[in-house]
Amino acid sequence: MGSADWMTRNLDHRIEVITPILDKDVYSRIRKMIQFQLDDTIKARIIDQDQKNNYVTSSTNHRAQLETISGI
């Protein structure tokens, strides 16, 4: 797990740290939090080829912030 994205400003002017997640329970909780973010349909957006930043439309409501608070 690490904190950086692969942008020049992060790699050239900072020290970035990564670490393995060895505890299975911690790993499971982190994966669950990531899945909440990927499933979000409230604040989620799609950037298309024209760089338009439209909200995701869905028939289900998944709010990552609330699911993170109540689901962990």
N, C-alpha and C positions, 0 to 999 in steps of 0.2 A: 504494500500500500504506500502511496506517495502523495505529495501535495501539488506537484507541478504539472502543468500541461507542457507540451513540447513546443513552446514558443521561444524565440531567441532571447527575448528580454528575461525569461526565467532561467534559461540555461547559461547565459553569458555573464550575468551580473549578480547571481545569487548562488547560494549553496542549497541544493534541494536534497531532501533526505527521503529514502524509502526504507521500508521494513517489512519483513514477512509477518503474516498473521498466523501464528502457530496454534493458538487456542481455538479449538473447534467451535466452542460456544460463541466466542467473540466473532469469529469468521462468519458464523451463521447469522448473527445479528447485523453485521455489516452488509452481508449479501441481501438481507431482508430490507434494509434501509435503501440500498441501491435500487432494488426492485420497486419499492414504493415510488421512487423518483421516475423510473422508466414507465410505470403504469399511470402516472398522473395525467388527468384529463382536464383539470381546472386551469392550471397555469401553463400547460404544455403548449409549445409552439413548434411549427415546422418552417424551416427556412428553405424556400424552393429555389429553383435555378435562377430566378430573377431577383433573388435576395429578399423576397417578401417574407415577412415574419408573421404568419397567420397562426391564430390559435388552432389547436387540434379540436376537431369536432368529434363527439362521441355520444353514444346513447347511455353510457355509464358514467358515473361520477366517482373519480378517484382523486382525492385531495391528499397529496403526498405529505403535507405538513401535519394534517390531523392524523393520518394513518401512522406516521412516524411516532407521534406523541402517544397514541393509544395502542399501537401494535408492538411495542418493544418492551 
